[in-house]
């Protein structure tokens, strides 16, 4: 009996001195779930190809796998992105001046003789960076694309290298640039890549402002008009048309919409249409269908229980979200939620309301981290549990 008592006392002493096990957090929300509703059947063009996306969600649907095809003047969106990356403009700024050279005039005359889309220039003419971007994107001046390329990079070839580097950075895996204007049939893209490029473009405030202008006035060319004849229809606020390479008409569009009281931008890339008018018609049909299928829903509410701490000795505390999470949703997409809360060492009472990590929520390109707190207190183990625990 004495030996048993000694062993019990010894075991209790060992238990008392052993570290208290940490309390781990367990999730009360599914790791992933599917946004409800049938996947929408979109009115894809009968000919050519298309893809659509939404601000926040990213690319949401495409008409099918397609091979890269000539992008035509849609390439000028990348030209503008590269120029603005190298020489940023804030809204309201006009930027540094370009002085039109004899080489620029020669380019204008050559392009005009070939029947290309051009903007008139004269040697010595001064264009601000903003003027030049307007001339590039509104009347779609092919000659202005080369002028900007030489001004930015010193040569057209060096600028094209920058365009392809930017395409790589944007993960445009099916896009290749051979020139800054889109005149070359080797400048190719796909609707999905065009949508990604358009999303990047509309994040540039100055670029977004320019593509939404119906007309502008340039020093020599005078009043020029936007080749995007769909501007202002079905909420369309840009971005760029492309045609003239015997491969059909292309249209990269952005349209403003309100869904569930939340402003959104809808994007689409349409390629290989018989005419630009047909491309505009297809864009408006897609915009209407997208608006009807989108929703804005609260997926997490403030004070929702999203997890809990549980201890081996029976103390527990729920984990509460401290903010609402409202997301733009598209039926069939996957919502992911993950508790990121480290295990707690409870050597004293952890009070209610203690910070307890975060809930990471992802849907498309939307990513939100919600801080978590404990709903109640977590108490350390009592003496009896510490003395008698097994394992």
ABEGO torsion letter per residue (X at the ends): XAAAAAAAAAAAAAAAABBBBBBBBBBABBABBBBBEBBBBBBBBABEBBBBBBBGAEBABBAEBBBBBBAEAAAAAAAAAAAAAABBBBBGBAEBBBBBBAAAAAAAAAAAAAGBBBBBBBBGBBBBAAAAAAAAAAAGBAAAAAAAAAAAAGBAAAAAAAAAAAAAAAGBAABBBABAAGABAABBBBAAAAAAAAAAAAABAAAAAAAABABBBBAAAEBBBBABAABGBGGBAOABBBBGAGAEBBBBBBBBBBBGGBBBBBBBBBBGBABAAAAAAAAAAAAAAAAAABBBBBABBBGBBABBBBBAAGBBBBBBBABBBBBBBBBGBBBBBBBBBBBBBBABBBBBGBBAEBBBBBBEABBBBBBBBBABBBBBBBAAAAAABBX
